[in-house]
């Protein structure tokens, strides 16, 4: 099987996963019977300690900071996840900067305007619930992305507008903050000067936060937030940033690439050396960027000793399907707690056991994961990679594939019906997603020729 989806070649987890992963090329692999899953899950018969206990004599978990963020979630969605974070020994929840946008759905960012009272009320409830659960809440803000008036780093007026929003959140008792500059257009910019300017802005922000609370903390997300960052423009920016950035400020990093099947210690060490600061891994799994894709398999391909390089590990979730996101989230919690003992095959089965209280409920979640193991298991780096629709598109290109594709659609319909039956009051967003996939699949079947999975109706 491919090394690209393994934590470490030859490891126990690699061998365990090879038993359940029959076709590592993923869901689009052509097979005689599409009802035979390419990814197999074994749900245990009884509960085991979860996350995987630390070895005898070790008292501290792998990563110091362990958690997740939202993805344009509502404040009620954040509140719904806090009990699961606490139960499975995660200690960090960051709200997505999209949640603080003027319009999170249409992606309107008038960052200079005061946060609405409804937003502050939501943040206050989430922060209080996190404190009660022993979880660190982190407020994230982006003063440039999707904005027709990006913050000017040399403008006192712009800083004052931004600071007003941080100050209003700090007044709610929040102690951790994030400033993000990911995904902005830097074409034609002096990259080194930009790194210096961003460091100065972050330093100024941390200084103001610590005037009110000496224990305030800040995590900065740089323009170049992936890869070794030891060459080209990334190196120019990161070295300039690191030379000026306050030593107390953490830096986010997504791994060997923006979305990656592997996160390696080698790349982490290179990135940390270049920037010269403590790093927090912002793992872009199982995020779907609100595409409708479902990535439900275990996190794989993360080196077992990353905790020796990175201070923290944070996942990026599905949206808006936060409930079903708990399946892969629990595997991320398992990895972050004890990465050296992490076994993805055990972890995904145990996660399903934890989240369902009857054999029938566990069976339908198992079948759902086998339908949608996700992009990492498939060896893909697209957050919108849709296992079912990609498989149907592949079948429709083959002689006799239409009948096989039809059987697969029937399988998805059956799992969707069982999900509704076993969980009548849960997984509403996932049920909507499955219905959209089924409708799109039927459109593909009805089309006269081969169809692409994302043509026509959006899943």
C-alpha positions as CSV (number, residue, x, y, z in Angstrom):
1,X,0.0,0.0,0.0
2,X,1.1,3.6,-0.5
3,X,3.4,5.2,2.1
4,X,1.6,8.5,1.4
5,X,-1.3,7.6,3.6
6,X,0.7,6.1,6.5
7,X,2.1,7.6,9.6
8,X,5.4,5.8,9.2
9,X,6.3,3.0,6.9
10,X,6.6,-0.3,8.7
11,X,4.9,1.0,11.9
12,X,2.3,-1.0,13.7
13,X,-0.4,1.5,12.6
14,X,0.7,1.1,9.0
15,X,0.3,-2.7,9.2
16,X,-3.0,-2.5,11.0
17,X,-4.4,-0.1,8.4
18,X,-3.2,-2.3,5.5
19,X,-5.7,-5.0,6.8
20,X,-8.7,-2.7,6.3
21,X,-7.6,-0.6,3.3
22,X,-7.8,-2.9,0.4
23,X,-7.4,-0.4,-2.5
24,X,-5.3,2.6,-1.4
25,X,-6.0,4.5,-4.6
26,X,-9.3,5.2,-3.0
27,X,-13.0,5.4,-3.7
28,X,-12.6,5.9,-7.5
29,X,-10.9,2.5,-7.9
30,X,-12.8,0.4,-10.4
31,X,-14.0,-3.0,-9.0
32,X,-16.4,-5.7,-10.2
33,X,-18.8,-5.0,-7.3
34,X,-19.1,-1.4,-6.1
35,X,-20.9,-2.6,-3.0
36,X,-17.6,-4.1,-1.7
37,X,-16.0,-1.2,0.2
38,X,-12.4,-0.3,-0.6
39,X,-12.0,0.8,3.0
40,X,-13.1,-1.6,5.8
41,X,-13.9,-0.7,9.3
42,X,-14.0,-3.1,12.3
43,X,-16.1,-1.9,15.2
44,X,-15.0,-3.5,18.5
45,X,-17.4,-5.5,20.5
46,X,-16.7,-3.6,23.7
47,X,-15.3,-0.3,24.8
48,X,-11.6,0.2,25.4
49,X,-9.8,3.2,27.0
50,X,-10.0,6.0,24.5
51,X,-7.9,8.0,23.6
52,X,-5.2,5.4,23.8
53,X,-3.6,5.5,27.3
54,X,-0.1,6.8,27.8
55,X,2.6,4.3,28.4
56,X,3.5,3.5,32.0
57,X,5.6,6.2,33.6
58,X,4.5,9.0,31.2
59,X,2.2,11.6,32.6
60,X,2.1,14.2,29.8
61,X,0.2,13.7,26.5
62,X,1.9,14.0,23.1
63,X,0.9,17.5,22.1
64,X,0.5,20.2,24.8
65,X,-2.3,21.9,22.8
66,X,-4.9,19.5,21.3
67,X,-8.1,20.6,19.6
68,X,-10.0,21.8,16.6
69,X,-11.5,24.9,15.1
70,X,-14.8,25.7,13.4
71,X,-15.4,26.4,9.7
72,X,-17.9,29.3,9.5
73,X,-19.8,27.4,12.3
74,X,-22.6,29.1,14.2
75,X,-22.0,29.7,17.8
76,X,-24.5,26.9,18.7
77,X,-22.4,24.5,16.6
78,X,-19.3,25.4,18.7
79,X,-21.3,24.9,21.9
80,X,-22.4,21.4,20.7
81,X,-18.8,20.3,20.3
82,X,-17.4,21.3,23.6
83,X,-18.6,18.2,25.6
84,X,-16.9,16.0,23.0
85,X,-13.7,17.9,23.1
86,X,-13.6,17.6,26.9
87,X,-14.6,13.9,27.0
88,X,-11.8,12.9,24.6
89,X,-9.1,15.0,26.3
90,X,-8.9,17.8,23.8
91,X,-8.2,21.2,25.4
92,X,-8.4,23.8,22.6
93,X,-11.2,25.2,20.5
94,X,-10.6,28.1,18.1
95,X,-13.5,29.9,16.4
96,X,-13.0,30.3,12.7
97,X,-12.4,33.9,11.6
98,X,-15.2,33.3,9.1
99,X,-17.6,33.1,12.0
100,X,-16.7,36.7,12.9
101,X,-17.2,37.9,9.3
102,X,-19.9,40.5,8.5
103,X,-21.6,37.7,6.5
104,X,-20.0,34.3,6.9
105,X,-22.2,32.7,4.2
106,X,-21.5,35.3,1.5
107,X,-18.0,35.8,2.8
108,X,-18.2,39.5,3.4
109,X,-15.5,40.8,5.7
110,X,-15.9,44.4,7.0
111,X,-13.4,43.8,9.7
112,X,-13.2,47.5,10.7
113,X,-16.8,47.6,11.9
114,X,-17.6,46.7,15.5
115,X,-18.5,43.1,16.0
116,X,-22.3,42.9,16.3
117,X,-23.8,42.2,19.7
118,X,-25.1,38.8,18.6
119,X,-21.6,37.8,17.6
120,X,-20.2,39.0,21.0
121,X,-23.0,37.2,22.8
122,X,-22.2,34.0,20.9
123,X,-18.5,34.3,21.7
124,X,-19.2,34.9,25.3
125,X,-21.3,31.8,25.6
126,X,-18.7,29.7,23.9
127,X,-15.9,31.1,26.0
128,X,-17.8,30.5,29.2
129,X,-18.7,26.9,28.2
130,X,-15.0,26.3,27.4
131,X,-13.9,27.6,30.8
132,X,-16.4,25.4,32.5
133,X,-15.1,22.4,30.6
134,X,-11.5,23.1,31.1
135,X,-10.9,24.0,27.5
136,X,-9.0,27.0,26.1
137,X,-11.1,29.1,23.8
138,X,-9.2,31.1,21.1
139,X,-10.7,33.9,19.1
140,X,-9.5,34.2,15.5
141,X,-9.6,37.3,13.3
142,X,-8.5,38.1,9.7
143,X,-8.3,41.8,8.7
144,X,-7.7,41.2,5.0
145,X,-9.3,38.1,3.5
146,X,-12.4,38.7,1.3
147,X,-12.3,42.4,2.2
148,X,-12.4,45.4,-0.1
149,X,-10.5,47.3,2.5
150,X,-7.6,45.2,3.8
151,X,-5.9,46.5,6.9
152,X,-2.8,48.7,6.3
153,X,-0.2,47.6,8.7
154,X,1.3,51.2,8.9
155,X,-2.1,52.8,9.7
156,X,-2.8,53.7,13.3
157,X,-6.5,54.2,12.4
158,X,-6.7,50.7,10.9
159,X,-5.0,49.2,14.0
160,X,-7.5,51.1,16.3
161,X,-10.4,49.6,14.3
162,X,-9.0,46.1,14.6
163,X,-8.1,46.5,18.2
164,X,-11.6,47.6,19.2
165,X,-12.8,44.1,18.2
166,X,-10.0,42.2,20.0
167,X,-10.6,44.4,23.0
168,X,-14.4,43.6,23.0
169,X,-13.6,39.9,23.0
170,X,-10.9,40.2,25.6
171,X,-13.5,41.9,27.9
172,X,-15.4,38.6,27.8
173,X,-12.6,36.9,29.6
174,X,-10.9,35.4,26.5
175,X,-7.1,35.0,26.9
176,X,-6.1,33.3,23.6
177,X,-6.2,35.0,20.3
178,X,-5.2,34.4,16.7
179,X,-4.3,36.9,13.9
180,X,-4.5,35.4,10.4
181,X,-2.9,36.5,7.2
182,X,-3.4,33.2,5.2
183,X,-4.6,33.1,1.6
184,X,-4.0,36.8,0.8
185,X,-2.8,38.0,-2.6
186,X,0.9,39.0,-2.4
187,X,1.7,39.3,-6.1
188,X,4.1,42.1,-6.7
189,X,4.8,42.7,-3.0
190,X,8.1,43.0,-1.3
191,X,7.9,39.7,0.5
192,X,10.6,40.3,3.1
193,X,9.1,43.7,3.9
194,X,5.7,42.1,4.2
195,X,7.0,39.6,6.7
196,X,8.5,42.4,8.8
197,X,5.3,44.4,8.6
198,X,3.2,41.4,9.7
199,X,5.5,40.7,12.6
200,X,5.2,44.3,13.7
201,X,1.4,44.2,13.6
202,X,1.3,41.0,15.6
203,X,3.8,42.3,18.2
204,X,1.7,45.5,18.6
205,X,-1.5,43.4,19.0
206,X,0.1,41.2,21.6
207,X,1.4,44.2,23.5
208,X,-2.1,45.7,23.7
209,X,-3.6,42.4,24.8
210,X,-1.0,42.0,27.6
211,X,-1.6,45.6,28.8
212,X,-5.0,44.3,29.9
213,X,-4.0,40.7,30.7
214,X,-0.3,39.7,31.1
215,X,-1.3,36.1,30.5
216,X,-2.8,36.8,27.0
217,X,-1.5,34.5,24.2
218,X,-1.4,35.0,20.4
219,X,-1.0,32.6,17.5
220,X,-0.1,34.1,14.1
221,X,-1.0,32.5,10.8
222,X,1.5,33.7,8.2
223,X,1.1,34.1,4.5
224,X,3.3,31.0,3.9
225,X,1.8,28.6,6.4
226,X,2.9,25.2,4.8
227,X,5.9,23.2,3.7
228,X,9.5,23.4,4.8
229,X,9.5,27.2,4.1
230,X,13.3,27.1,3.4
231,X,13.3,28.3,-0.2
232,X,12.2,31.1,-2.4
233,X,9.6,33.7,-1.3
234,X,8.5,31.5,1.6
235,X,12.0,31.7,3.1
236,X,12.3,35.4,2.6
237,X,9.0,36.1,4.2
238,X,9.4,33.6,7.1
239,X,12.9,34.6,8.0
240,X,11.9,38.3,8.0
241,X,8.8,37.5,10.1
242,X,10.7,35.3,12.6
243,X,13.5,37.9,13.2
244,X,11.0,40.5,14.3
245,X,8.1,38.5,15.8
246,X,7.9,38.5,19.6
247,X,9.3,35.2,20.9
248,X,6.1,34.5,22.8
249,X,3.9,34.4,19.7
250,X,3.1,31.0,18.3
251,X,2.9,30.3,14.5
252,X,0.4,28.1,12.6
253,X,1.6,25.5,10.1
254,X,-0.5,23.1,8.1
255,X,2.1,20.5,7.3
256,X,4.1,19.5,4.2
257,X,1.5,21.2,2.0
258,X,-1.7,23.2,2.4
259,X,-3.7,19.9,2.3
260,X,-1.4,16.9,2.5
261,X,-1.5,13.2,2.8
262,X,1.7,13.4,4.9
263,X,2.9,15.6,7.7
264,X,6.5,14.8,8.4
265,X,8.9,15.7,11.2
266,X,11.5,16.7,8.6
267,X,9.2,19.4,7.1
268,X,8.1,20.5,10.6
269,X,11.7,20.9,11.8
270,X,12.6,22.9,8.7
271,X,9.6,25.3,9.1
272,X,10.3,25.8,12.8
273,X,14.0,26.5,12.1
274,X,13.1,29.0,9.4
275,X,10.6,31.0,11.5
276,X,12.4,30.4,14.9
277,X,9.2,30.2,16.9
278,X,6.9,27.5,18.5
279,X,4.5,26.1,16.0
280,X,1.0,24.7,16.2
281,X,-0.1,22.3,13.5
282,X,-3.3,23.4,11.8
283,X,-4.1,20.1,10.0
284,X,-6.4,20.6,7.1
285,X,-8.4,17.4,7.8
286,X,-11.3,16.5,7.6
287,X,-12.2,20.0,6.2
288,X,-14.4,20.1,3.2
289,X,-14.6,23.9,2.7
290,X,-18.4,23.6,2.6
291,X,-18.2,21.6,-0.6
292,X,-20.6,18.8,0.5
293,X,-17.8,16.2,0.6
294,X,-17.6,13.9,3.6
295,X,-14.2,12.8,4.9
296,X,-15.1,10.3,7.7
297,X,-12.1,8.0,7.8
298,X,-9.3,8.2,10.4
299,X,-6.5,10.8,10.2
300,X,-3.5,9.1,8.7
301,X,-0.1,10.0,7.4
302,X,1.0,12.1,10.4
303,X,4.5,11.2,11.8
304,X,4.4,9.7,15.3
305,X,7.0,12.1,16.7
306,X,5.6,15.4,15.5
307,X,4.9,16.4,19.1
308,X,8.7,16.7,19.6
309,X,8.7,19.6,17.1
310,X,5.2,21.2,17.4
311,X,3.6,22.6,20.5
312,X,0.1,21.8,19.4
313,X,-2.2,20.0,17.0
314,X,-5.5,21.3,15.7
315,X,-7.8,19.8,13.1
316,X,-9.9,21.7,10.6
317,X,-13.5,20.3,10.4
318,X,-16.4,19.6,8.1
319,X,-18.9,22.3,7.5
320,X,-21.8,22.4,8.1
321,X,-21.8,18.8,9.2
322,X,-20.3,19.2,12.7
323,X,-22.1,16.2,14.2
324,X,-20.8,13.6,11.8
325,X,-17.4,15.4,12.0
326,X,-17.1,13.8,15.5
327,X,-16.1,10.5,13.9
328,X,-12.8,11.7,12.4
329,X,-12.4,14.3,15.2
330,X,-12.1,11.5,17.8
331,X,-9.3,9.9,15.7
332,X,-7.5,13.2,15.7
333,X,-8.0,13.4,19.5
334,X,-6.5,9.9,19.8
335,X,-3.5,10.8,17.7
336,X,-2.9,14.1,19.5
337,X,-3.0,12.4,22.9
338,X,-0.6,9.6,22.2
339,X,0.8,9.8,18.7
340,X,3.4,7.1,19.1
341,X,0.8,4.5,19.9
342,X,-1.8,5.8,17.4
343,X,-3.4,3.0,15.3
344,X,-5.9,4.4,12.8
345,X,-7.6,1.1,12.3
346,X,-8.3,0.7,16.0
347,X,-9.1,4.4,16.3
348,X,-11.8,4.6,13.7
349,X,-13.6,1.5,15.1
350,X,-13.4,2.8,18.6
351,X,-14.6,6.3,17.6
352,X,-17.8,4.7,16.1
353,X,-18.3,2.7,19.2
354,X,-18.0,5.8,21.3
355,X,-20.6,7.7,19.3
356,X,-23.3,5.1,19.0
357,X,-25.0,3.2,21.8
358,X,-26.6,0.2,19.9
359,X,-25.3,-2.4,17.4
360,X,-27.6,-1.1,14.7
361,X,-26.5,2.5,15.2
362,X,-22.8,1.5,15.1
363,X,-23.5,-0.5,12.0
364,X,-24.9,2.4,10.0
365,X,-22.1,4.7,11.1
366,X,-19.6,2.0,10.0
367,X,-21.3,1.7,6.6
368,X,-21.3,5.5,6.2
369,X,-17.6,5.7,6.9
370,X,-16.9,2.9,4.4
371,X,-18.8,4.8,1.8
372,X,-17.0,8.1,2.6
373,X,-13.5,7.3,3.9
374,X,-12.3,10.6,2.6
375,X,-9.5,12.2,0.8
376,X,-6.6,11.1,3.0
377,X,-7.5,7.4,2.7
378,X,-8.0,8.0,-1.0
379,X,-4.5,9.6,-1.3
380,X,-6.1,12.8,-2.6
381,X,-5.5,16.4,-1.5
382,X,-8.7,18.0,-2.7
383,X,-11.0,19.1,0.2
384,X,-13.9,18.6,-2.1
385,X,-13.1,15.1,-3.1
386,X,-16.4,13.2,-3.0
387,X,-15.8,9.5,-2.6
388,X,-19.3,8.3,-3.8
389,X,-19.6,10.7,-6.8
390,X,-16.1,10.1,-7.9
391,X,-16.7,6.4,-7.9
392,X,-19.9,6.8,-9.9
393,X,-18.2,8.9,-12.4
394,X,-15.4,6.3,-12.8
395,X,-18.0,3.5,-13.2
396,X,-19.9,5.4,-15.9
397,X,-16.8,5.5,-18.0
398,X,-16.6,1.7,-18.1
399,X,-18.6,-0.8,-20.2
400,X,-21.5,-2.0,-18.1
401,X,-20.7,0.5,-15.5
402,X,-24.2,2.2,-15.5
403,X,-25.8,-0.9,-13.9
404,X,-23.0,-1.0,-11.2
405,X,-23.3,2.7,-10.6
406,X,-27.1,2.3,-10.1
407,X,-26.4,-0.4,-7.5
408,X,-24.1,1.9,-5.7
409,X,-26.7,4.7,-5.6
410,X,-29.1,2.2,-4.1
411,X,-26.5,1.4,-1.4
412,X,-26.2,5.1,-0.5
413,X,-30.0,5.4,-0.4
414,X,-30.1,2.4,2.0
415,X,-27.5,3.8,4.3
416,X,-29.2,7.2,4.3
417,X,-32.6,5.6,5.2
418,X,-31.0,3.6,8.0
419,X,-29.2,6.7,9.3
420,X,-32.6,8.5,9.5
421,X,-34.2,5.5,11.2
422,X,-31.5,5.0,13.8
423,X,-30.9,8.7,14.5
424,X,-34.2,10.4,13.9
425,X,-33.2,13.6,15.8
426,X,-29.5,13.8,14.9
427,X,-27.2,14.3,11.9
428,X,-29.7,16.7,10.1
429,X,-26.9,18.3,8.0
430,X,-25.5,15.0,7.0
431,X,-28.9,13.7,5.9
432,X,-29.3,16.8,3.7
433,X,-25.8,16.2,2.3
434,X,-26.6,12.5,1.5
435,X,-29.9,13.6,-0.2
436,X,-28.0,16.0,-2.4
437,X,-25.4,13.3,-3.3
438,X,-28.2,10.9,-4.2
439,X,-29.9,13.5,-6.4
440,X,-26.7,14.4,-8.1
441,X,-25.8,10.7,-8.7
442,X,-29.2,10.1,-10.3
443,X,-28.6,13.1,-12.6
444,X,-25.3,11.4,-13.6
445,X,-27.1,8.1,-14.2
446,X,-29.7,9.8,-16.4
447,X,-27.2,11.7,-18.5
448,X,-26.6,10.2,-22.0
449,X,-22.8,10.1,-21.6
450,X,-20.1,10.2,-19.0
451,X,-20.6,12.9,-16.3
452,X,-18.3,14.6,-14.0
453,X,-19.2,14.4,-10.3
454,X,-19.5,18.1,-9.8
455,X,-21.3,19.0,-13.0
456,X,-24.9,20.2,-12.6
457,X,-26.4,20.1,-9.1
458,X,-23.8,20.9,-6.5
459,X,-23.6,18.3,-3.7
